[in-house]
Amino acid sequence: PPHPQGRKGREGRARPAVYQSVKMSTSPVDVVVVGCGCPKRGMGWYHLVQMLDMDIANVVAVVEPWYLGPGGEAPGAAEFMEMKAELEPKGVAFHASIGDLTPVAPGGKLAVLIAGRTADNPRFFRECVDKGATHIYLEKPGAPSVAELEEMRDLARERNVGVFLGYNKNVTKYVTLAREFEASTPGAETTFIHCNAYKPEELAECFSRNREGMLKNMAVHELALLVTYYGVSTESVASVEPIAEECTLQTLGEFTDFSKVAFKVTTKDGKSVTVKADRCGGSTSTAQVSVDGEVKFTSVTPDDELKAKVEAQQAEDPAMMPYFFLQSDDYDTLKTRVLNHVATGAEAEGIATIDIAIETLKCAEMFNEQIRAALA
């Protein structure tokens, strides 16, 4: 996958190499990105950059309501406009709203990747469906609430729209390795540990920006793994037990949330899996497989090889959000599988559907309530 560390442009400025290599109509799948955000900072921008370099994607348009609307003078706007000036001559249209898109012709296919704020997703989703989108890829968790996600699912069913969610841990190597080890080891039980690298003084801003809360935000990736691979659902769960000494619930400003949370989920079939998340624990995700409480297997991302690669890429392009480099291969895998499904009808293996996303959010709401009640 591309890492736009830049080639020198004619003006002598480093600029993302991928802007040079837009593929014109070489691919069966037309793609629109909604919610691009700031170059080198926004998730939508990174998805755009990757798809400009993918043979299976033909990026036809970018919808950016902020920079092409009220955010025209905001930080990042100049970089966004520079990118727009480079891509427009290569056939990529830029619009301030989904309403400006050309409707999809009958029988045509259009994949839309929506990467705006979670709160905007339900509206963007409806507008894309009304424009004739045949497939939609949503950034996790898809919508702020179960009810909104269920409305989106019902609309998708009614209009025959395929919907996928960007739960990248479903396809990550460290998860696959742990699942394989557990499957071949009698009596094995897995613990997923997810750490972010916030400093304590940054948590107030983190709580405000991710106000859906720890379980619907950071730990939602692990919940999606439990729903996808471990038979976990609100109906199947027998117990949710917090590990009290590894839980920290804080009120910062107007938001109360976990800066650390740890809990064990056991299903009615007797299957147990543990999730731990720490906002201030570093930049790693780990899967530990234990038998009778003794750790028998550990896989981690980034491993030493990926760490060295990411450090080199960060040194070369320090303006880039570090997690783009860290998760680049996973993002590429997700989009390749989804676009291959759009093009050929082949199964998008391991990719979360909207039904999995709904069950994941239901679990997030239920577990959050039960963990808080148990700790009170």
MONORQUI-V29420 format. One record per residue. N is the residue number from 1. RES is the residue in one small letter. SS is DSSP state (A for helix, B for strand, O for the rest). PHI is phi in whole degrees, 0 to 359 (999 if undefined). BURIAL is I if it has 24 or more other ideal C-beta (glycine too) atoms within 12 Angstrom, else O. Layout:
n=<N;N>
res=<RES;RES>
ss=<SS;SS>
phi=<PHI;PHI>
burial=<BURIAL;BURIAL>
This chain:
n=<1;2;3;4;5;6;7;8;9;10;11;12;13;14;15;16;17;18;19;20;21;22;23;24;25;26;27;28;29;30;31;32;33;34;35;36;37;38;39;40;41;42;43;44;45;46;47;48;49;50;51;52;53;54;55;56;57;58;59;60;61;62;63;64;65;66;67;68;69;70;71;72;73;74;75;76;77;78;79;80;81;82;83;84;85;86;87;88;89;90;91;92;93;94;95;96;97;98;99;100;101;102;103;104;105;106;107;108;109;110;111;112;113;114;115;116;117;118;119;120;121;122;123;124;125;126;127;128;129;130;131;132;133;134;135;136;137;138;139;140;141;142;143;144;145;146;147;148;149;150;151;152;153;154;155;156;157;158;159;160;161;162;163;164;165;166;167;168;169;170;171;172;173;174;175;176;177;178;179;180;181;182;183;184;185;186;187;188;189;190;191;192;193;194;195;196;197;198;199;200;201;202;203;204;205;206;207;208;209;210;211;212;213;214;215;216;217;218;219;220;221;222;223;224;225;226;227;228;229;230;231;232;233;234;235;236;237;238;239;240;241;242;243;244;245;246;247;248;249;250;251;252;253;254;255;256;257;258;259;260;261;262;263;264;265;266;267;268;269;270;271;272;273;274;275;276;277;278;279;280;281;282;283;284;285;286;287;288;289;290;291;292;293;294;295;296;297;298;299;300;301;302;303;304;305;306;307;308;309;310;311;312;313;314;315;316;317;318;319;320;321;322;323;324;325;326;327;328;329;330;331;332;333;334;335;336;337;338;339;340;341;342;343;344;345;346;347;348;349;350;351;352;353;354;355;356;357;358;359;360;361;362;363;364;365;366;367;368;369;370;371;372;373;374;375;376>
res=<p;p;h;p;q;g;r;k;g;r;e;g;r;a;r;p;a;v;y;q;s;v;k;m;s;t;s;p;v;d;v;v;v;v;g;c;g;c;p;k;r;g;m;g;w;y;h;l;v;q;m;l;d;m;d;i;a;n;v;v;a;v;v;e;p;w;y;l;g;p;g;g;e;a;p;g;a;a;e;f;m;e;m;k;a;e;l;e;p;k;g;v;a;f;h;a;s;i;g;d;l;t;p;v;a;p;g;g;k;l;a;v;l;i;a;g;r;t;a;d;n;p;r;f;f;r;e;c;v;d;k;g;a;t;h;i;y;l;e;k;p;g;a;p;s;v;a;e;l;e;e;m;r;d;l;a;r;e;r;n;v;g;v;f;l;g;y;n;k;n;v;t;k;y;v;t;l;a;r;e;f;e;a;s;t;p;g;a;e;t;t;f;i;h;c;n;a;y;k;p;e;e;l;a;e;c;f;s;r;n;r;e;g;m;l;k;n;m;a;v;h;e;l;a;l;l;v;t;y;y;g;v;s;t;e;s;v;a;s;v;e;p;i;a;e;e;c;t;l;q;t;l;g;e;f;t;d;f;s;k;v;a;f;k;v;t;t;k;d;g;k;s;v;t;v;k;a;d;r;c;g;g;s;t;s;t;a;q;v;s;v;d;g;e;v;k;f;t;s;v;t;p;d;d;e;l;k;a;k;v;e;a;q;q;a;e;d;p;a;m;m;p;y;f;f;l;q;s;d;d;y;d;t;l;k;t;r;v;l;n;h;v;a;t;g;a;e;a;e;g;i;a;t;i;d;i;a;i;e;t;l;k;c;a;e;m;f;n;e;q;i;r;a;a;l;a>
ss=<O;O;O;O;O;O;B;B;O;O;O;O;O;B;B;O;A;A;A;A;A;O;O;O;O;O;O;O;B;B;B;B;B;B;O;O;O;O;O;O;O;O;A;A;A;A;A;A;A;A;A;A;O;O;O;O;B;B;B;B;B;B;B;O;O;O;O;O;O;O;O;O;O;O;O;O;A;A;A;A;A;A;A;A;A;A;A;A;O;O;O;O;B;B;B;O;O;A;A;A;O;O;O;O;O;O;O;O;O;O;B;B;B;B;O;O;O;A;A;A;A;A;A;A;A;A;A;A;A;A;O;O;O;O;B;B;B;B;O;O;O;O;O;O;O;A;A;A;A;A;A;A;A;A;A;A;A;A;A;O;O;B;B;B;B;O;O;A;A;A;A;O;A;A;A;A;A;A;A;A;A;A;A;O;O;O;O;B;B;B;B;B;B;B;B;O;B;O;O;A;A;A;A;A;A;A;A;A;A;O;O;O;O;O;O;O;O;O;O;A;A;A;A;A;A;A;A;A;A;O;O;O;O;O;O;O;B;B;B;B;B;B;O;A;A;A;O;B;B;B;B;B;O;O;B;B;B;B;B;B;B;B;B;B;B;B;B;O;O;O;O;B;B;B;B;B;B;B;O;B;O;O;O;O;B;B;B;B;B;B;B;O;O;B;B;B;B;B;B;B;B;O;O;A;A;A;A;A;A;A;A;A;A;A;A;A;O;O;O;O;O;A;A;A;A;A;A;A;A;A;A;A;A;A;A;A;A;A;A;A;A;A;A;A;O;O;O;O;O;O;O;B;B;A;A;A;A;A;A;A;A;A;A;A;A;A;A;A;A;A;A;A;A;A;A;O>
phi=<999;288;239;288;275;100;252;289;283;300;278;87;272;289;216;304;302;294;296;281;242;298;269;268;54;270;230;285;251;282;230;240;255;251;86;288;78;280;308;72;237;277;299;299;299;293;300;301;302;294;288;298;254;258;299;276;249;240;289;259;201;234;252;226;295;282;290;264;228;295;267;301;249;286;306;94;296;297;294;297;295;295;297;303;296;280;272;303;296;267;100;264;277;238;226;276;214;297;301;278;291;288;299;288;293;306;85;279;240;215;261;244;256;256;229;277;288;308;297;273;304;302;292;302;300;300;296;293;298;297;278;98;304;262;217;229;251;252;291;295;273;102;198;292;222;301;301;293;295;293;298;295;299;296;296;298;296;300;260;60;255;280;233;229;240;277;275;289;292;300;241;279;303;296;289;302;298;294;296;296;295;298;297;260;235;301;75;280;218;252;241;257;240;236;239;253;249;291;273;307;287;265;292;299;294;298;298;291;288;250;288;293;100;309;285;267;243;294;279;293;299;292;298;297;297;297;289;289;243;243;69;274;207;297;279;270;281;269;206;233;249;290;261;305;290;247;243;230;257;235;252;234;65;264;243;249;205;278;268;220;213;210;201;248;253;236;271;296;278;89;276;242;211;246;237;228;222;220;298;243;258;114;239;228;232;228;239;246;249;241;234;50;81;257;290;253;207;226;233;219;233;283;280;302;295;292;301;296;296;294;299;295;293;293;297;283;221;294;285;285;300;303;290;298;296;296;250;306;296;294;301;296;299;304;291;297;294;294;291;295;297;299;287;240;85;296;298;272;300;78;274;292;273;293;293;295;297;295;297;297;293;299;296;302;293;292;295;302;297;290;293;297;296;293;275;295>
burial=<I;I;I;I;I;I;O;O;O;O;O;O;O;O;I;I;O;I;I;O;I;I;I;O;O;O;I;O;I;I;I;I;I;I;I;I;I;I;I;I;I;I;I;I;I;I;I;I;I;I;I;I;I;I;O;I;I;I;I;I;I;I;I;I;I;I;I;I;O;O;O;O;O;O;O;I;O;O;I;I;O;O;I;I;O;I;I;O;O;I;O;I;I;I;I;I;I;I;O;O;I;O;O;I;O;O;O;O;I;I;I;I;I;I;I;I;I;I;O;I;I;I;I;I;I;I;I;I;I;O;I;I;I;I;I;I;I;I;I;I;I;I;I;I;I;I;O;I;I;O;I;I;I;O;I;I;O;O;O;O;I;I;I;I;I;I;I;I;I;I;I;I;I;I;I;O;O;I;I;O;I;I;O;O;O;O;O;I;I;I;I;I;I;I;I;I;O;I;O;O;O;O;I;O;O;I;I;O;O;I;O;I;I;I;I;I;I;I;I;I;I;I;I;I;I;I;I;I;I;I;O;I;I;I;O;I;I;O;O;I;I;I;I;O;O;I;I;I;I;O;O;I;O;O;O;O;I;I;I;I;I;I;I;I;I;O;O;O;O;O;I;I;I;I;I;I;I;I;I;O;I;O;I;I;I;I;I;I;I;I;O;O;O;O;O;O;I;O;I;I;I;I;O;O;O;I;O;O;O;I;O;O;I;I;O;O;I;O;O;I;I;I;I;I;I;I;I;I;I;I;I;I;I;I;I;I;I;I;I;I;I;I;I;O;O;O;O;I;O;I;I;I;I;I;I;I;I;I;I;I;I;I;I;I;I;I;I;I;O;I;I;I;O;O;I;O>
